[in-house]
Amino acid sequence: MSAASSPGMGRKTRPPTPRRRAREFVLQGLYQWQVSGSDEAAIEANLRDSEGFDKADGEFFAGLLRGVLRQREALQEQLQ
């Protein structure tokens, strides 16, 4: 495959939206929760101090992270 035919070549990339950034931070938070067992408040505080968080949708981030952690058992059942 030549460079000219590679996927994404020649496309202009847009910067991530605030909601996309929030979703990326939620994924980081879920990973942190799973690996370290930290509580929701500690994870949220840690991620809010992360570089680039100021460009994320903070309300969307908090709602999504909290919602997933609260509903984790039901979500796990659905995934199985």
Protein Blocks (a to p, Z undefined) as FASTA:
>chain_A
ZZklpghihpacddddfklmmmmmmmmmmmmmmmnopafklmmmmmmmpghklmpcfklm
mmmmmmmmmmmmmmmmmmZZ
